[in-house]
């Protein structure tokens, strides 16, 4: 029987894997970026063991998301702040394109 703890670890692992793939990183690249071992990343993605808080913070930082997101899947203010910092690096023209994309996505998602 699968315990709630095991299910939670699997969900965290799934979010780590999905975010790593979104960023186009291999497990090795993520491990290097977060100052972790590849084995640690592999175990974390498989949900094989719980992480110490400092390791959760390392992996969330390397993935550019909050620890809350990895733990719960919820987007919090820190995640929005991280996104805002990325947007600040764009030119006004690039920012307008991103805004148009977001508007189109909102229309698409709300039409379903």
N, C-alpha and C positions, 0 to 999 in steps of 0.2 A: 504494500500500500504506500502511496506517495504522501508524505507529510506536507503540511502547509509551508513549512520551512523549505523543503526541497522544491516545491512549486515556486516559491518566491525567488529562490536562487536561480532557478531556470529562467524566470521572467527577467531578472536582472541580466543574466547572461545573454538572453535574446536581445535586450536593448543595447548592450555593449557591442554585440556582433553587428547589429543593424547600423549603429552609428559608425562603427569602424568601416563598414563597407560603404556607407554614404560618403565618407571622407576619402575613400579609395586607398585605405591603408591595409597592409598585411598585418598579421599578428606580430611579426617581427618588428615592423615599423612602429606599431603602436607601443610595443614593449620598449623600444629605444626612446621614443618620444616621451614616455611616462617614467623612464628610469626603472623599468620592471623587467622581469625575465619573460621570455616567450612562453615558458611553461605556466607562469602565473596567469598570463592573458588567456591561454588555452583553458586552464581550469576555471577562470572567471566566466568565460563565454559558455562553457559547458555546464556551469552552475554546480560544479563538483564540491566547492567548499566556500564557506563564508569568508568575507574579506574583513581585515582589520580596517578601522576608520581611515587611517593614514593611506592605506592602499586604495580604498574607495575614492579618496580625494585625488590621488595621483592619476587614477584611470579617468576620472571625470574631467580633470584638468586637461589631460592629453586628448580627450575626445571633444573638449570645448562645450561641455554640458554641465549642469549642476549635479551634485551627488543625489539630490532629491529626484531628478529625472531618472537616474539609473535605478534608484530604489523603488520609485512609485510609478514612473511613466508620466507624471504630471509636469507640465511646463510651469515654472515659477518665474518670479521677477528676475532672478539671476540669469535664467536662460534668455529672457527678453533683453536684458542688459548686454549679454554676450553678443546677441544678434545685432543690437543697436551699435555696438562698437565696430562690428564688421561693416555696417552700412555707412558709418562715418568716414570710412576709407574710400568711398566711391565718389566719383565726380557727380555734379548735379544731373548730367545727362544719364549716367549709369543708374543713379538713384531713381530717376523718372521711369526707366525701363523696369526696374525691380518693382516699383509701385504699380505699374501697369500689369505686370505678371501677377502680383498679389491680388489686384482687383479682379482679374480674369479667373484666378483660382477661387476667390470668394463666390463669384457668380456660379462657377461650375459646382462647387460644393453645396451651395444653397439651393441649387436647382434639383438636387437629388432627394 
